């Protein structure tokens, strides 16, 4: 019995020891976990603190850079060590002082304030230039735009119980001598009454916004296309902003509330005190002056835009020629019955009577010349009076046609003319073969044709060109005219030389048309592609209105009228775009597009009307107006890949989901809040995707200001 008790006591002791050990281990584990949790919390707090300090320092670097380069450079004395000369040299290069002084700002103001020798918690600061590297590929010698990558390694300001934390931050920064609006996806600058940015319905904006006045509504407006148009509204689930909202007006902070934005996602509101505006009138005037200066035809003709100069030039040419009376060129033919008839020999026969292949005719009542001679080469035609030229065989006019009157050309074979000068208009119809005007064609050693000597096409009156030939028409010489009409029915029509028109230019295309040279148009510009494309692949300045339009497609058809651009276009009056795709030129890997700067209102209507949201081509462009713009992504679908900005007032109306007909929209408009619920999680019918590459294409043509704006990308943390 005693032995049993002894065994039980030993067993109880072991149980007590075991239980005590378990509790001890559990207790130690709890203490350890608690300590580890505290350490992790401490490390996390230190990590958050270090990241915040690093972000703050990066922001300070950006602010310091902005403070030193955003100054109006024209206000700085020429002796300033930090003055950035934003005027190119006589040979169109960036002055050496610009690069020297910009580097001095970086060395003195950034490295000299933020590098490890000045801040103990900075381990490394490096600013590397990316300007000439892809995807920017900017030639430093020819443009003021600069791209830098700021790399920063920061240690936390370590407290007594804190761990050492390092953070590496990188941020790409663009320095550009362009106005501030180009860095925003959407915006409006003015803050006067009846101006500002109005977001109605549920547009989506992917990028930053600038606004000094901002109004937000859940009602999208639209107008019916009826005999008596009606203004109606549709409820939509509020704007979606995937970016920040910048402003100089602190009262807009009251809108920083989830009740104003799609799904309650509120963008950050930020102060922008350094918005750099531009003077569009001055910019357009400077563009025109530069164009006229660089496109002089000759000392005698100047730029070809002054009628009295053209008349004087033609008079000089004809007075220096030995003009033969037209009657002296007629031949007599005997007919049966003793009758006689006079006729004018063909051009080949007439030229054969000359020694210099120059035919000069005085024809007050006009003259019609026909070419029936194969492979005819002549030097010049000098005509006093109207000229009609009918070509039925291969004809080359190595100098040109000079006419005190109107020129009419009907071409039915290959025709090559270097110069055409007329005082009363030019009309050209290309029938069945290749027509090249404005240069002298030659062939190289491999048999390829090239333009050897550029000529001119000058008219005191209008120039009208129609092409019916599948083999195409090419305009290679500088064009100067009162007005120009181009109608391309067949084949490709290419304009490879500048156009200077004091009046309207109208281009209609049933087959592709390309304009490859910078041009200045004193009147309106009207572009009408019909189930084909018109490509504008250089810069344009238009004094009048711009009108780009296709034809209305039925609801099931995809828009196939295309205007293709690699261009900066300045427009002195209103700009209107209707029923047409605006595409960027994709002939290379660069993201090319239209930058449209309009003095008057911007009107974009019936773009992808009643299409499905997956069946659209984005508008590849940045659209700016110095006045107002009101756009409707209700029946239409607007997907803008670029940006949209109005100096005065910009109103955007947008809904989500499908809209198959006007009747459906009218039905929605009377349904109260029901359409709003049905639109949630649907694709927007109005969307803007900002493309920063707009700052790197056609740099010489973008508007300039007297300072550099600083455009930072997002900060990456490693």
Legacy VTK file of the C-alpha trace (Angstrom):
# vtk DataFile Version 3.0
C-alpha trace
ASCII
DATASET POLYDATA
POINTS 718 float
0.000 0.000 0.000
2.809 2.328 0.918
4.476 1.559 -2.376
1.339 2.422 -4.276
1.072 5.794 -2.503
4.688 6.494 -3.283
4.102 5.741 -6.973
1.031 7.991 -7.049
2.973 10.854 -5.482
5.723 10.428 -8.054
3.182 10.403 -10.846
1.491 13.540 -9.515
4.846 15.280 -9.288
5.593 14.462 -12.903
2.177 15.769 -13.978
2.766 18.980 -12.061
6.207 19.395 -13.628
4.822 18.657 -17.106
1.930 21.079 -16.737
4.240 23.723 -15.346
6.608 23.219 -18.265
3.743 23.519 -20.779
2.500 26.718 -19.177
6.048 28.035 -19.085
6.539 27.293 -22.798
3.165 28.787 -23.671
3.948 31.826 -21.599
7.350 32.254 -23.175
5.775 31.833 -26.629
3.204 34.488 -25.894
5.887 36.816 -24.599
8.053 36.069 -27.666
5.158 36.612 -30.065
4.266 39.792 -28.283
7.836 41.014 -28.528
8.062 39.988 -32.188
4.760 41.717 -32.888
6.044 44.826 -31.208
9.251 44.618 -33.207
7.316 44.060 -36.442
5.021 46.936 -35.595
8.034 49.064 -34.805
9.731 48.045 -38.060
6.532 48.670 -40.008
6.109 52.070 -38.396
9.740 52.843 -39.166
9.244 51.593 -42.737
6.179 53.785 -43.262
7.974 56.714 -41.709
11.065 56.175 -43.874
8.943 55.886 -47.035
7.045 59.066 -46.168
10.307 60.913 -45.495
11.732 59.677 -48.802
8.614 60.750 -50.719
8.724 64.140 -49.072
12.361 64.583 -50.034
11.623 63.614 -53.659
8.795 66.165 -53.710
11.167 68.803 -52.341
13.665 68.038 -55.125
10.933 68.408 -57.764
9.726 71.650 -56.168
13.260 73.062 -56.079
13.792 72.185 -59.725
10.464 73.745 -60.656
11.243 76.913 -58.734
14.446 77.421 -60.707
13.367 76.535 -64.264
9.744 77.752 -64.280
10.814 81.388 -63.991
9.956 83.592 -66.969
13.385 83.528 -68.591
12.803 86.823 -70.395
12.678 88.555 -66.998
16.157 87.372 -65.974
19.190 89.547 -66.727
21.414 88.231 -69.463
24.278 88.018 -66.953
22.403 85.555 -64.719
24.284 82.289 -64.244
20.966 80.438 -64.310
19.293 82.122 -67.293
18.001 79.566 -69.798
18.105 80.970 -73.322
15.001 79.529 -75.013
15.674 81.160 -78.399
17.321 79.053 -81.082
20.396 80.181 -82.966
20.301 81.465 -86.542
20.958 77.938 -87.821
18.028 76.584 -85.741
19.979 74.891 -82.957
19.730 75.050 -79.169
22.300 77.580 -77.876
25.213 76.092 -75.943
24.429 78.310 -72.952
21.096 76.522 -72.446
22.710 73.164 -71.688
25.492 74.743 -69.619
23.126 76.776 -67.435
20.599 73.973 -67.038
23.355 71.667 -65.799
24.495 74.428 -63.442
20.983 74.596 -61.960
21.053 70.833 -61.410
24.541 70.944 -59.877
24.028 73.981 -57.643
20.353 73.812 -56.741
19.739 70.067 -56.596
23.025 68.282 -55.922
24.178 71.328 -53.959
21.245 71.003 -51.586
20.138 67.377 -51.511
23.182 65.131 -52.081
24.816 63.055 -49.267
27.325 65.791 -48.434
24.450 68.101 -47.479
21.885 65.660 -46.032
23.095 62.868 -43.764
20.105 60.612 -44.393
20.653 60.663 -48.166
22.906 57.793 -49.176
22.830 58.470 -52.920
21.375 61.008 -55.350
21.752 60.574 -59.093
20.160 62.524 -61.946
20.626 60.841 -65.323
19.435 62.177 -68.668
17.114 60.098 -70.868
16.387 62.736 -73.520
17.911 60.928 -76.501
16.954 57.430 -75.359
13.837 55.492 -76.364
10.954 56.035 -76.148
11.650 59.801 -76.134
14.354 59.909 -78.829
14.714 63.701 -78.754
17.681 65.347 -80.460
19.225 67.547 -77.776
20.826 69.874 -80.297
17.470 70.667 -81.909
14.966 70.814 -79.024
14.765 72.357 -75.550
12.782 69.470 -74.049
14.752 67.387 -71.562
13.965 64.130 -69.770
15.709 63.114 -66.540
15.502 60.168 -64.171
16.023 61.138 -60.537
17.275 58.216 -58.405
17.356 58.674 -54.651
18.513 56.283 -51.901
17.411 57.457 -48.465
18.075 56.112 -44.946
15.510 56.739 -42.247
16.341 59.289 -39.560
17.022 56.466 -37.101
15.725 56.849 -33.556
17.097 55.044 -30.485
14.874 51.975 -30.816
14.411 52.038 -34.594
15.902 49.751 -37.209
17.849 51.046 -40.174
15.598 51.254 -43.240
16.691 52.197 -46.742
14.428 53.203 -49.582
15.283 53.641 -53.256
13.022 56.033 -55.148
12.977 56.766 -58.883
11.040 59.409 -60.741
11.099 60.472 -64.379
10.830 64.224 -64.906
10.147 66.071 -68.156
11.294 69.659 -68.658
9.410 71.235 -71.538
9.086 74.835 -72.839
5.406 74.236 -73.606
2.273 75.604 -71.926
0.959 73.676 -68.952
-2.271 72.407 -70.518
-0.369 69.759 -72.492
0.395 67.833 -69.294
-3.277 67.244 -68.446
-5.734 64.690 -69.790
-8.654 67.095 -69.440
-9.043 70.641 -68.217
-10.177 74.227 -68.342
-8.140 77.255 -67.278
-10.490 80.208 -66.962
-12.190 80.994 -63.655
-14.555 83.767 -64.717
-18.333 83.433 -64.624
-19.835 80.939 -67.106
-16.494 79.183 -67.579
-14.654 76.211 -66.140
-14.921 72.419 -66.388
-18.331 70.714 -66.303
-18.453 66.931 -65.945
-21.976 65.665 -66.583
-22.981 62.029 -66.260
-20.272 59.382 -66.086
-17.247 60.061 -68.310
-13.979 58.250 -67.530
-10.751 60.241 -67.430
-7.465 58.366 -67.132
-4.959 61.067 -66.269
-4.720 64.316 -64.356
-7.209 67.181 -64.601
-6.765 70.936 -64.293
-9.673 73.198 -63.373
-10.122 76.531 -61.636
-13.893 76.071 -61.712
-15.434 72.594 -61.534
-19.075 71.488 -61.672
-20.118 67.832 -61.373
-23.566 66.436 -62.179
-25.089 62.971 -62.532
-27.171 64.168 -65.502
-25.701 63.850 -69.002
-27.160 66.206 -71.594
-27.833 65.374 -75.236
-29.742 66.778 -78.204
-32.070 64.780 -80.423
-31.542 64.679 -84.173
-35.123 65.576 -85.089
-36.749 68.234 -87.238
-37.128 70.200 -84.011
-34.181 69.260 -81.824
-34.842 68.683 -78.123
-32.435 69.007 -75.192
-32.796 65.959 -72.914
-30.909 64.429 -69.974
-30.051 60.908 -68.816
-29.000 59.914 -65.305
-25.534 58.350 -65.078
-23.407 57.109 -62.141
-21.043 60.118 -61.831
-17.556 60.760 -63.310
-14.657 58.326 -62.917
-11.308 60.092 -62.412
-8.175 57.945 -62.398
-5.727 60.725 -61.640
-5.419 63.895 -59.581
-7.265 67.198 -59.908
-5.018 70.278 -59.952
-6.278 73.794 -59.306
-5.306 77.269 -58.162
-8.755 77.646 -56.547
-8.807 76.228 -52.998
-12.621 76.419 -52.858
-12.738 73.317 -55.066
-11.638 71.253 -52.061
-15.316 71.073 -51.077
-15.760 68.629 -53.976
-13.293 66.170 -52.451
-16.184 63.950 -51.433
-17.246 60.433 -52.431
-20.759 61.583 -53.346
-19.401 63.310 -56.454
-17.459 60.427 -58.032
-18.025 57.010 -59.591
-18.268 54.263 -56.969
-17.155 56.773 -54.338
-13.541 56.772 -55.542
-12.301 60.293 -54.782
-9.284 61.718 -56.666
-6.744 63.821 -54.805
-7.108 67.586 -55.130
-3.743 69.334 -55.446
-2.626 72.939 -55.618
-1.001 74.044 -58.881
0.404 77.523 -58.486
2.650 77.458 -61.563
0.204 76.970 -64.447
1.878 78.412 -67.554
-0.612 79.827 -70.058
0.024 80.755 -73.704
-1.000 83.456 -76.166
-2.475 81.536 -79.100
-2.881 84.629 -81.308
0.810 85.405 -80.958
1.756 81.778 -81.568
-0.291 81.618 -84.789
1.204 84.913 -86.009
4.724 83.610 -85.346
3.953 80.357 -87.184
2.731 82.270 -90.252
5.741 84.581 -90.289
8.148 81.653 -90.020
6.378 79.762 -92.821
6.429 82.684 -95.258
10.079 83.349 -94.496
11.137 79.759 -95.131
8.980 79.144 -98.217
10.023 81.901 -100.604
9.665 80.652 -104.174
12.075 83.122 -105.750
13.220 86.723 -105.495
10.900 87.677 -108.353
7.788 85.893 -107.100
8.380 86.012 -103.346
6.041 83.554 -101.660
3.627 83.695 -104.603
0.702 85.033 -102.563
0.511 88.589 -103.960
-1.525 88.859 -107.205
0.239 92.003 -108.395
3.623 90.280 -108.066
2.415 87.300 -110.101
1.041 89.590 -112.817
4.303 91.514 -112.978
6.234 88.242 -113.232
4.037 86.889 -116.050
4.251 90.200 -117.922
8.038 90.044 -117.691
8.128 86.453 -118.978
5.797 87.142 -121.907
7.370 90.483 -122.825
10.702 88.722 -123.027
9.277 86.175 -125.467
8.632 86.545 -129.168
4.877 85.938 -129.155
3.466 84.684 -132.439
-0.111 85.515 -133.377
-2.224 82.398 -133.123
-3.468 82.916 -136.684
0.070 82.517 -138.026
0.232 78.947 -136.742
-2.809 77.619 -138.566
-2.395 75.350 -141.570
-4.685 75.053 -144.561
-5.942 71.728 -145.813
-7.670 71.200 -149.157
-10.893 69.245 -149.126
-12.824 67.591 -151.962
-14.854 70.003 -154.019
-12.210 72.690 -153.915
-12.959 73.558 -150.320
-10.319 74.533 -147.789
-10.187 74.266 -144.023
-7.758 75.657 -141.499
-6.494 73.656 -138.562
-3.966 74.040 -135.779
-1.242 71.377 -135.914
-0.613 69.262 -132.854
1.892 70.364 -130.239
4.651 68.114 -131.552
4.433 69.643 -135.020
4.435 73.185 -133.638
7.467 72.535 -131.425
9.321 71.013 -134.377
9.346 74.448 -136.020
11.260 75.980 -133.069
14.960 75.808 -132.272
14.724 76.047 -128.490
11.553 73.952 -127.970
9.768 77.035 -126.671
6.347 77.861 -128.080
5.130 81.443 -127.496
1.621 82.372 -128.679
-0.493 85.509 -128.543
-4.057 84.160 -128.337
-6.501 86.800 -127.035
-9.439 84.419 -127.601
-7.580 81.467 -126.108
-5.952 78.418 -127.662
-6.344 74.632 -127.435
-3.191 72.579 -127.932
-3.226 68.795 -128.304
-0.330 66.395 -128.156
-0.478 63.376 -130.451
3.310 62.957 -130.702
4.836 60.072 -128.749
7.468 60.814 -126.087
7.415 64.552 -126.700
9.867 66.717 -124.741
9.460 70.490 -124.843
10.977 73.312 -122.849
8.274 75.919 -122.340
4.858 77.215 -123.352
4.325 81.002 -123.159
0.697 81.928 -123.824
-1.043 85.297 -123.727
-4.665 84.212 -123.332
-6.375 81.096 -121.976
-4.706 77.735 -122.642
-6.349 74.309 -122.897
-3.824 71.470 -123.126
-5.016 67.983 -124.118
-2.357 65.282 -123.817
-2.846 61.950 -125.578
0.780 60.776 -125.536
3.712 60.937 -123.135
4.640 64.601 -122.640
7.357 66.274 -120.572
7.561 70.062 -120.186
10.975 70.606 -118.643
10.557 74.282 -117.751
6.855 74.921 -117.625
3.692 76.673 -118.721
3.413 80.459 -118.298
-0.007 81.871 -119.115
-1.611 85.291 -118.843
-5.032 83.716 -118.523
-6.489 80.393 -117.378
-4.792 77.004 -117.786
-6.912 73.888 -118.382
-5.135 70.522 -118.635
-6.858 67.285 -119.681
-4.390 64.422 -119.359
-4.830 60.992 -120.976
-1.219 59.751 -120.874
1.857 60.305 -118.733
2.430 64.009 -118.187
5.273 65.711 -116.322
5.355 69.515 -115.919
7.869 71.367 -113.769
6.190 74.799 -113.465
2.694 76.139 -114.043
2.060 79.870 -113.606
-1.306 81.404 -114.523
-3.057 84.682 -113.808
-6.667 83.452 -114.019
-6.749 80.011 -112.491
-5.623 76.454 -113.160
-7.885 73.456 -113.803
-6.373 69.982 -114.103
-8.209 66.740 -114.895
-6.145 63.549 -114.901
-7.913 60.874 -116.884
-6.121 57.588 -117.417
-2.417 57.780 -116.551
0.189 59.168 -114.167
0.388 62.950 -113.809
3.285 64.656 -112.031
3.358 68.423 -111.691
5.840 70.645 -109.910
9.108 68.880 -110.653
11.235 67.383 -113.394
11.368 63.589 -113.175
14.523 61.566 -113.793
15.569 57.957 -113.345
18.481 56.723 -111.266
20.885 53.916 -112.188
18.424 51.235 -111.082
15.552 52.670 -113.088
13.685 54.218 -110.166
12.016 57.560 -110.845
12.866 60.520 -108.632
12.093 64.238 -108.544
15.190 66.026 -109.808
14.244 69.700 -109.749
11.341 71.108 -107.752
9.114 73.616 -109.487
6.037 75.658 -108.615
2.309 75.841 -109.295
1.174 79.465 -109.003
-2.244 80.926 -109.723
-3.782 84.346 -109.135
-7.134 82.570 -109.242
-8.224 79.155 -108.042
-6.585 75.788 -108.641
-8.924 72.827 -109.228
-7.473 69.321 -109.499
-9.452 66.133 -110.195
-7.898 62.696 -110.519
-9.717 59.800 -112.224
-6.612 57.703 -112.884
-5.805 54.591 -110.871
-2.135 55.338 -111.625
-2.345 58.432 -109.449
-1.418 62.085 -109.362
1.542 63.688 -107.620
2.008 67.380 -106.782
5.719 67.943 -106.194
6.105 71.728 -106.518
5.240 74.548 -104.149
1.628 75.607 -104.573
0.557 79.239 -104.244
-3.047 80.134 -105.002
-6.166 82.040 -103.990
-7.997 78.755 -103.361
-7.445 75.044 -103.940
-9.919 72.226 -104.618
-8.692 68.631 -104.831
-11.006 65.748 -105.763
-9.491 62.267 -105.864
-11.800 59.701 -107.459
-9.262 56.937 -108.224
-5.713 55.923 -107.302
-3.467 57.743 -104.859
-3.089 61.506 -104.850
0.011 62.823 -103.094
0.957 66.416 -102.266
4.668 66.503 -101.440
5.212 70.272 -101.459
3.989 73.189 -99.339
0.652 74.840 -100.071
0.152 78.573 -99.587
-3.465 79.548 -100.147
-4.921 82.963 -99.376
-8.405 81.431 -99.445
-10.181 78.117 -98.936
-8.700 74.642 -99.445
-11.139 71.764 -100.017
-10.003 68.147 -100.339
-12.458 65.353 -101.114
-11.174 61.793 -101.237
-12.862 58.675 -102.560
-9.370 57.161 -102.709
-6.366 57.981 -100.463
-4.913 61.503 -100.369
-1.677 62.450 -98.585
-0.313 65.883 -97.685
3.349 65.525 -96.727
4.506 69.151 -96.485
3.886 72.015 -94.089
1.237 74.399 -95.408
-0.405 77.748 -94.674
-4.071 78.241 -95.517
-5.476 81.763 -95.342
-9.127 80.680 -95.537
-11.046 77.599 -94.418
-9.765 74.026 -94.642
-12.321 71.347 -95.478
-11.361 67.657 -95.478
-13.918 65.084 -96.654
-12.741 61.449 -96.738
-15.459 59.090 -98.037
-14.800 55.442 -97.109
-11.060 56.105 -97.453
-8.370 58.251 -95.833
-6.917 61.738 -95.999
-3.475 61.827 -94.372
-2.005 65.082 -93.040
1.616 64.239 -92.299
3.049 67.677 -91.581
2.087 70.840 -89.745
-0.688 73.174 -90.874
-1.733 76.707 -90.007
-5.307 77.600 -90.959
-6.520 81.198 -90.666
-10.176 80.275 -91.110
-12.354 77.379 -89.959
-11.407 73.696 -89.947
-14.050 71.183 -90.993
-13.249 67.454 -91.111
-16.196 65.217 -91.918
-17.123 61.852 -93.338
-20.500 60.378 -94.160
-23.011 59.053 -91.634
-22.837 55.270 -91.270
-25.818 53.136 -90.301
-25.870 51.927 -86.713
-24.431 48.497 -87.531
-21.476 49.760 -89.564
-18.079 50.679 -88.223
-16.877 54.173 -89.095
-14.568 53.896 -92.128
-13.974 57.532 -93.097
-10.479 58.269 -91.820
-8.356 61.347 -91.244
-4.792 60.266 -90.422
-2.373 62.653 -88.757
1.202 63.295 -87.812
0.642 66.998 -87.389
0.370 70.048 -85.179
-2.491 72.119 -86.568
-3.237 75.739 -85.652
-6.727 77.008 -86.501
-7.693 80.687 -86.314
-11.440 80.114 -86.035
-13.781 77.200 -85.238
-12.769 73.534 -85.553
-15.415 70.919 -86.366
-14.973 67.138 -86.629
-17.972 64.970 -87.588
-18.548 61.332 -88.612
-14.865 60.528 -89.045
-12.069 58.597 -87.345
-9.044 60.625 -86.239
-6.050 58.279 -86.369
-2.335 58.616 -85.804
0.019 57.732 -88.631
1.252 54.190 -87.955
3.814 53.936 -90.748
6.521 53.796 -88.048
6.598 52.509 -84.473
6.233 56.039 -83.059
2.885 57.026 -81.548
2.005 59.840 -83.950
-1.178 61.876 -83.712
-2.936 65.177 -84.222
-2.361 68.141 -81.920
-5.191 70.553 -82.738
-5.030 74.096 -81.354
-8.158 76.070 -82.195
-8.762 79.756 -81.519
-12.520 79.314 -81.861
-14.900 76.720 -80.455
-14.117 73.019 -80.746
-16.990 70.918 -82.112
-16.805 67.123 -82.192
-20.118 65.501 -83.178
-21.497 62.115 -84.174
-18.311 60.184 -83.572
-19.029 56.415 -83.682
-22.723 57.236 -83.312
-24.795 54.413 -81.755
-21.850 52.024 -82.004
-21.066 49.436 -79.370
-18.337 50.411 -76.920
-16.065 47.618 -78.200
-16.423 48.578 -81.866
-14.685 51.956 -81.959
-11.410 53.510 -83.056
-9.958 55.973 -80.494
-9.452 59.575 -81.572
-5.652 59.865 -81.641
-5.086 63.481 -80.766
-4.780 66.278 -78.270
-7.584 68.790 -78.770
-7.290 72.348 -77.431
-9.549 75.354 -77.855
-8.905 78.907 -76.741
-12.650 79.266 -76.289
-15.347 76.640 -75.533
-16.065 72.983 -76.221
-19.107 70.856 -75.390
-18.920 67.151 -76.187
-21.523 64.416 -75.979
-20.594 60.789 -75.296
-24.244 59.736 -75.133
-25.301 58.548 -78.573
-21.710 58.953 -79.756
-18.680 57.171 -78.346
-15.657 59.338 -77.610
-12.460 57.481 -76.790
-9.726 60.110 -76.958
-6.158 58.872 -76.827
-4.312 62.103 -76.087
-6.112 64.879 -74.239
-8.785 67.573 -74.240
-8.526 71.138 -72.929
-10.544 74.363 -73.229
-9.133 77.690 -72.100
-12.603 79.051 -71.297
-15.273 76.394 -70.823
-15.227 72.634 -71.334
-18.403 70.588 -70.905
-18.300 66.799 -71.116
-21.459 64.668 -71.185
-21.176 60.902 -70.936
-23.108 57.769 -70.042
-22.129 54.099 -69.755
-23.134 50.999 -71.658
-24.818 50.591 -75.008
-27.030 53.064 -76.857
-28.366 51.436 -79.994
-30.684 54.192 -81.192
-31.981 57.672 -80.550
-35.351 56.213 -79.526
-33.614 54.242 -76.781
-31.934 57.398 -75.464
-35.234 59.274 -75.471
-36.780 56.404 -73.504
-33.889 56.503 -70.987
-34.289 60.250 -70.533
-37.724 59.809 -68.972
-36.797 56.904 -66.718
-35.529 58.818 -63.685
-32.683 57.094 -61.840
-33.304 53.662 -63.400
-30.719 54.129 -66.198
-28.093 55.024 -63.591
-28.363 51.617 -61.900
-28.239 49.808 -65.245
-25.014 51.601 -66.218
-22.880 50.537 -63.263
-19.829 48.455 -64.246
-20.490 49.170 -67.944
-17.955 50.697 -70.336
-18.011 54.504 -70.607
-19.155 56.134 -73.841
-16.862 59.066 -73.123
-13.281 58.249 -72.151
-9.999 60.146 -72.274
-6.664 58.325 -71.950
-3.850 60.819 -71.506
-0.780 60.177 -73.651
2.360 62.006 -72.431
4.098 61.275 -75.741
2.262 64.309 -77.126
5.102 66.288 -75.534
7.762 64.532 -77.622
6.414 64.572 -81.176
6.678 67.556 -83.538
8.540 69.533 -80.878
9.356 72.462 -83.159
5.679 72.969 -83.928
4.285 72.835 -80.381
3.482 76.201 -78.770
6.363 77.702 -76.784
6.534 79.734 -73.580
9.431 81.580 -71.910
10.010 79.019 -69.176
10.299 75.295 -68.642
7.437 73.448 -67.048
8.341 70.491 -64.833
6.222 67.400 -65.464
6.972 64.573 -63.006
5.872 60.998 -63.553
4.789 58.754 -60.678
7.383 57.843 -58.054
8.484 54.216 -57.896
9.740 52.858 -54.569
12.046 49.868 -54.189
LINES 1 719
718 0 1 2 3 4 5 6 7 8 9 10 11 12 13 14 15 16 17 18 19 20 21 22 23 24 25 26 27 28 29 30 31 32 33 34 35 36 37 38 39 40 41 42 43 44 45 46 47 48 49 50 51 52 53 54 55 56 57 58 59 60 61 62 63 64 65 66 67 68 69 70 71 72 73 74 75 76 77 78 79 80 81 82 83 84 85 86 87 88 89 90 91 92 93 94 95 96 97 98 99 100 101 102 103 104 105 106 107 108 109 110 111 112 113 114 115 116 117 118 119 120 121 122 123 124 125 126 127 128 129 130 131 132 133 134 135 136 137 138 139 140 141 142 143 144 145 146 147 148 149 150 151 152 153 154 155 156 157 158 159 160 161 162 163 164 165 166 167 168 169 170 171 172 173 174 175 176 177 178 179 180 181 182 183 184 185 186 187 188 189 190 191 192 193 194 195 196 197 198 199 200 201 202 203 204 205 206 207 208 209 210 211 212 213 214 215 216 217 218 219 220 221 222 223 224 225 226 227 228 229 230 231 232 233 234 235 236 237 238 239 240 241 242 243 244 245 246 247 248 249 250 251 252 253 254 255 256 257 258 259 260 261 262 263 264 265 266 267 268 269 270 271 272 273 274 275 276 277 278 279 280 281 282 283 284 285 286 287 288 289 290 291 292 293 294 295 296 297 298 299 300 301 302 303 304 305 306 307 308 309 310 311 312 313 314 315 316 317 318 319 320 321 322 323 324 325 326 327 328 329 330 331 332 333 334 335 336 337 338 339 340 341 342 343 344 345 346 347 348 349 350 351 352 353 354 355 356 357 358 359 360 361 362 363 364 365 366 367 368 369 370 371 372 373 374 375 376 377 378 379 380 381 382 383 384 385 386 387 388 389 390 391 392 393 394 395 396 397 398 399 400 401 402 403 404 405 406 407 408 409 410 411 412 413 414 415 416 417 418 419 420 421 422 423 424 425 426 427 428 429 430 431 432 433 434 435 436 437 438 439 440 441 442 443 444 445 446 447 448 449 450 451 452 453 454 455 456 457 458 459 460 461 462 463 464 465 466 467 468 469 470 471 472 473 474 475 476 477 478 479 480 481 482 483 484 485 486 487 488 489 490 491 492 493 494 495 496 497 498 499 500 501 502 503 504 505 506 507 508 509 510 511 512 513 514 515 516 517 518 519 520 521 522 523 524 525 526 527 528 529 530 531 532 533 534 535 536 537 538 539 540 541 542 543 544 545 546 547 548 549 550 551 552 553 554 555 556 557 558 559 560 561 562 563 564 565 566 567 568 569 570 571 572 573 574 575 576 577 578 579 580 581 582 583 584 585 586 587 588 589 590 591 592 593 594 595 596 597 598 599 600 601 602 603 604 605 606 607 608 609 610 611 612 613 614 615 616 617 618 619 620 621 622 623 624 625 626 627 628 629 630 631 632 633 634 635 636 637 638 639 640 641 642 643 644 645 646 647 648 649 650 651 652 653 654 655 656 657 658 659 660 661 662 663 664 665 666 667 668 669 670 671 672 673 674 675 676 677 678 679 680 681 682 683 684 685 686 687 688 689 690 691 692 693 694 695 696 697 698 699 700 701 702 703 704 705 706 707 708 709 710 711 712 713 714 715 716 717
